[in-house]
Amino acid sequence: MSGNDPDTPSEAEHETHAAPPGAMARRFRGFLPVVVDVETGGFDWNRHALLEMAAIPIELDEQGLFVPGQTASAHFIPAPGTEIDPKSLEVTGIDLDHPFRLAKPERDALGHIFNQVRAAVRRQGCQRAILVGHNAHFDLNFVNAAVARSGHKRNPFHPFSVFDTVTLAGVAYGQTVLARAMQAAGFDWNAEDAHSAVYDAEQTAKLFCRIANAWPSPLPG
């Protein structure tokens, strides 16, 4: 592989570190898991618009257990040149003209979320974020496409590595659909709230924490 190793933090990332490496940094080799969910105008990340995004850093509580942190979210104004399949809006229920949607241009919306993710990375003494998602590469591909399209220079996420809760739930519960995995993990699922980036990210964060907390830590202590 040519070029810089994506696992190696850049000089800019080193400069933003405010905390020494802690338990979270040691647990995932310097990465901070951040749960992400996106709602989109279709399935093609190179063609369809990014419409909603939510991100939830994973933290450690006083007992050393994984817990969801504070949610960062934004609604996006469809980027110029992107398309929206009307069928996707029927599924998500997104009303692009809703007066309280308060959507931001793509670059500004990404910046709003990325700033909060980078702050969480610094607090935990980590090097960078790693995206956690249900069908995680779908979310990451849309994020990466929006970053490239908007020319955003401070993407905190690893460019290709992810933690996929489809895989984790399949191993832990024999379920790959998010709603069924949540129920198998002992959580309630509200189908009416599904397909909201915030709701789906919050449920995925709970699922990730439940599975990760049940797994023996590879670290002493």
Secondary structure, DSSP 4 states (H G I P E B T S, - for coil): --S--TTSPPHHHHHT--S---HHHHHTTTEEEEEEEEEESSS-TTTBPEEEEEEEEEEE-TTS-EEE---EEEEBPPPTT-B--HHHHHHH---TT-TT---B-HHHHHHHHHHHHHHHHHHTT-SEEEEEETTHHHHHHHHHHHHHHHT-S---EEEEEEEEHHHHHHHHHS--SHHHHHHHTT----TTTTT-HHHHHHHHHHHHHHHHHHSPPSS--
